[in-house]
Amino acid sequence: MKVSYKKLWLLLVERDISKATMRKEAGLSSSTLTKLNHNEEVSLSVLLRLCDYLQCDIGDICEAIPA
């Protein structure tokens, strides 16, 4: 399975939040943002931190895609 963060990017656009702002305010490293940009796996704690920052559910920011 692969992971897609397309939902995260759409949510940011809807809320008019830039990736840089999200990274800074959610306390993410630049390498974590790079992983998100390339649809690579990140830790569950990162996903939960994003959910807390965006006040949403984990399914609102990512989805599993069958390989």
C-alpha positions, 0 to 999 in steps of 0.5 A: 500500500502507498499513502497519499496526502492529497487530502492534506493539501486540499484542506490547506488550500480550503483554509488558505494555509501555506505549507510553510505556515503549517510546517512552522505552526505545527512544529514539523521539520523541513525533512518531514514536509519533504516526505509529505510532499513526496507521499512518503510514510511519516510517523503516526505522531506527525499525523496526529500533530497535524490533526491537532493543528488542523482540528480534523480526523486523520482520514481528512489528511491522508489515505491508503492507496492500494499498490 
